[in-house]
Amino acid sequence: MPLVLLAQVSSSNSRVAIAWDFLGPCGVRILSMEAESATRVPRVRDVNRPPAPKWQIGEVVDVIVETPETNTLRIQLAEPTPYSAGQYFNIRIPVEGRPRPIQRAYSVGSSPTDGLDAIEVGIRETEGGLVSPVLVRQTSVGSQLEVRGPYGEFTWTEAIPGPVLLIGAGSGVVPLKSIIRYASHKGLSVPMHLLFSSKSAEFAIYLEELAKLEAEEDWLTVDHTFTRDSGDTRAKYHRRIDKEMISEVYRISEPAIAFICGPPEMVEEAESTLVGLGMDPALVKTEKYD
């Protein structure tokens, strides 16, 4: 019995169905052909959708050493770029041995109220990484970087009711600080409660800036938890963020909305805990850092 195969061959404006069988190792006989017109539907651009961000050259105008493994790069943009508190930009750099530049996403720690001609990105060095070690150890004032953004829906403005609960670990605090800074610059009084996990005070990003903001703003509460320094009294807790800790902070802050950023395991546990405590899942915003 001959082996029958069916196939469709498409062109830009038609489609042909072909059936054939094999007569032997080298022979093919076409049994039938059916042509079917296929009208191509043109793609219609959504006029309400903003254009995609374009790559632009930014110049590093300041390098702030935050911790032994984290720097803030202040990047002057070639074009003023509107963004929202909590968003991120992509940065790409050439990497030796790679045919094309490698890009990574980094959250903005500054606020749009600081001005739209520059951004401050917080970058923690990842062991074995291709991009972050270069940005932390080899990037200085005057360096030029390709940047593109903003991106992300992990954002807050005064149009969103509070109180606001912010939960972060490590560099996950970067977009949360952007939100706090935005609220401070705007002179808002929406209650905000930050729960922030670090290895120790030495590795707590923005330690002094957050202390200053908390002292100045009576609507802001900052609770640190240090996982590797049980004796430091600057931290309220001395362990990883867990269900019990989140439940306690939740009862104190009574949040209407929550923002969680950090390693996937922490983010997922915190999100699950808050939903279990009664928060609407749509009002628990998350962003995961690998």
C-alpha positions in Angstrom: 0.0 0.0 0.0 1.4 3.4 -0.9 2.2 5.8 1.9 0.1 8.9 1.7 1.2 12.2 3.1 -0.7 15.5 3.2 0.9 18.9 3.3 0.0 22.6 3.0 2.2 25.0 1.1 1.5 28.7 1.9 2.4 31.8 -0.1 1.7 35.4 0.8 -1.9 35.3 -0.6 -2.8 31.7 -1.2 -2.6 28.2 0.3 -2.2 24.9 -1.6 -3.1 21.5 -0.1 -1.1 18.7 -1.7 -1.5 15.0 -1.2 1.2 12.6 -2.5 2.4 9.0 -2.1 5.7 7.3 -2.4 6.2 4.8 -5.2 9.6 3.7 -4.0 12.8 5.0 -2.5 13.1 7.8 -5.1 9.6 8.2 -6.6 6.8 10.6 -5.5 3.5 10.9 -7.2 1.2 13.8 -6.6 -2.4 12.5 -6.1 -4.3 15.8 -5.8 -3.9 19.5 -5.4 -6.4 22.0 -4.0 -5.8 25.7 -4.0 -7.5 27.8 -1.4 -7.3 31.6 -1.4 -6.2 33.0 1.9 -6.7 36.7 2.4 -4.0 38.2 4.6 -5.4 40.4 7.3 -3.3 43.5 7.7 -2.0 44.2 11.2 -3.6 47.2 12.7 -1.6 49.2 15.1 -3.3 50.2 18.4 -3.1 53.9 18.3 -3.7 54.1 22.0 -0.7 52.0 22.8 2.5 54.0 23.5 5.5 53.3 21.2 8.0 50.7 22.4 11.0 52.3 24.2 14.1 52.7 22.1 17.7 52.1 23.0 19.6 55.3 23.9 23.1 56.1 25.1 23.4 57.1 28.7 26.4 58.5 30.5 27.3 57.5 34.1 27.6 60.8 36.0 27.8 59.3 39.5 28.6 56.0 41.2 27.4 55.5 44.7 28.7 52.5 46.7 25.7 51.2 48.7 27.1 48.0 50.0 30.2 45.7 49.3 28.2 44.2 46.4 25.8 46.9 45.3 26.3 50.2 43.5 23.9 52.9 42.4 24.7 54.2 38.9 23.3 57.7 38.1 22.8 57.7 34.4 22.3 60.9 32.4 19.9 60.0 29.5 20.4 61.3 26.0 16.6 62.0 25.9 14.4 62.9 28.9 12.3 59.8 29.5 9.1 59.8 31.6 8.8 56.8 33.9 6.8 55.8 37.0 8.0 54.9 40.5 8.8 51.2 40.6 9.6 50.7 36.9 12.9 49.3 35.5 15.2 49.9 32.5 17.2 47.4 30.5 21.0 47.9 30.2 23.1 46.1 27.6 26.8 45.9 27.3 29.3 44.0 25.0 30.6 40.8 26.6 33.8 39.2 25.5 33.2 35.9 23.7 29.6 36.8 22.9 28.5 37.7 19.4 25.9 40.2 20.6 25.6 42.6 23.6 24.0 41.0 26.7 21.1 42.9 28.4 19.7 42.8 31.9 16.9 44.6 33.7 17.6 46.9 36.6 15.0 48.7 38.7 15.1 52.4 39.1 15.6 53.6 42.7 15.2 57.3 41.9 11.8 58.9 41.5 10.4 60.7 38.4 10.1 63.7 40.7 13.9 63.8 40.6 13.7 64.8 36.9 13.4 62.9 33.7 16.8 63.4 32.2 18.6 61.0 34.5 17.8 57.7 36.4 19.5 56.0 39.3 19.6 52.2 38.9 20.5 49.9 41.8 22.8 47.0 40.8 23.8 44.1 43.0 26.7 42.0 41.7 25.6 38.4 41.0 28.4 35.9 41.4 29.1 34.4 37.9 27.0 36.9 36.2 27.9 38.4 32.8 26.6 41.9 33.2 26.4 42.9 36.9 30.1 42.3 37.8 31.0 44.7 34.9 28.5 47.3 36.0 29.5 47.1 39.7 33.3 46.6 39.4 34.3 48.1 36.1 31.9 51.0 35.4 33.0 54.5 36.4 31.9 58.1 36.0 32.1 58.9 32.2 31.2 55.4 31.1 28.6 55.2 28.4 25.9 52.6 28.5 23.1 51.5 26.2 19.8 51.8 28.1 16.1 51.2 27.1 12.9 51.7 29.1 10.9 52.2 31.1 9.1 48.8 31.6 6.9 47.2 34.2 3.5 47.5 35.9 5.0 47.3 39.4 4.1 51.0 40.0 2.4 53.2 42.5 1.0 56.8 42.5 -1.2 58.8 44.8 -4.2 57.7 42.7 -3.9 54.3 44.4 -5.4 54.2 48.0 -3.3 53.2 50.9 -2.1 52.1 53.4 0.7 50.6 51.4 2.8 47.5 52.5 6.2 47.1 50.9 8.2 43.9 51.3 11.6 43.5 49.9 14.8 41.4 50.2 18.2 42.3 49.0 18.1 44.4 45.8 14.4 43.9 45.8 14.3 47.1 47.9 15.3 49.3 44.9 11.8 49.8 43.3 10.3 50.1 46.8 12.6 52.9 47.6 11.5 54.6 44.4 7.9 54.5 45.6 8.8 55.9 49.0 10.9 58.6 47.5 8.1 59.6 45.1 5.6 59.9 48.0 8.1 62.0 50.0 8.8 64.4 47.2 5.1 64.8 46.4 4.4 65.7 50.1 2.0 62.8 50.5 0.8 61.3 53.8 -0.3 57.9 52.7 0.8 55.4 55.3 3.6 53.1 54.1 5.3 50.2 55.9 8.5 48.7 54.6 9.7 45.3 55.7 13.2 44.8 54.3 15.5 41.8 54.6 19.3 42.0 54.4 22.2 39.8 55.5 23.4 42.6 57.9 23.5 46.3 58.2 26.6 46.3 56.0 24.6 44.8 53.2 21.4 46.8 53.7 21.0 48.9 50.6 19.9 52.5 51.3 20.3 52.0 55.1 21.1 55.6 55.9 18.7 57.1 53.3 15.8 55.0 54.6 16.6 56.0 58.2 16.6 59.6 57.2 13.3 59.3 55.4 11.7 57.5 58.3 12.8 60.2 60.7 11.4 62.9 58.4 8.1 61.3 57.4 5.6 60.3 60.1 3.7 58.2 57.6 6.7 55.9 56.9 7.7 52.8 59.0 10.8 50.8 58.2 11.4 47.4 59.7 14.7 45.7 59.0 15.4 42.0 59.4 19.0 40.8 59.4 19.6 37.2 58.6 23.3 37.0 59.6 23.6 39.4 62.4 21.5 38.5 65.5 23.0 41.2 67.7 22.3 44.4 65.7 19.5 46.3 67.4 18.8 48.3 64.2 16.9 45.3 63.0 13.5 44.4 64.5 13.9 40.8 63.3 16.8 38.5 62.8 15.8 35.8 60.4 14.5 35.4 56.9 11.1 36.9 56.1 8.5 34.3 57.0 4.8 33.8 57.4 4.8 34.8 61.1 6.7 38.0 60.4 4.4 39.0 57.5 1.3 38.3 59.5 2.6 40.6 62.3 3.4 43.4 60.0 0.1 43.0 58.2 -1.8 43.4 61.4 0.1 46.6 62.2 -0.1 48.2 58.8 -3.6 47.0 57.7 -2.6 47.5 54.0 -5.0 48.2 51.2 -2.3 47.3 48.7 1.0 45.5 48.8 4.2 45.4 46.7 6.7 42.5 47.1 10.0 42.3 45.4 12.9 39.9 45.8 13.9 36.3 45.3 11.1 34.1 43.9 10.7 31.9 47.0 10.3 34.9 49.3 7.9 36.6 46.9 5.7 33.6 46.5 5.5 32.9 50.2 4.7 36.5 51.0 2.1 36.7 48.3 0.5 33.5 49.5 0.5 34.7 53.1 -1.1 38.1 52.4 -3.8 36.5 50.2 -4.4 34.0 53.0 -4.8 36.9 55.4 -7.6 38.2 53.3 -6.0 40.6 50.8 -7.4 40.7 47.3 -4.9 38.9 45.0 -5.2 41.7 42.5 -3.9 44.2 45.1 -0.8 42.1 45.9 1.8 43.3 43.3 4.9 41.2 42.8 8.2 41.3 41.0 10.8 38.5 41.2 14.5 38.8 41.0 16.5 35.7 40.0 
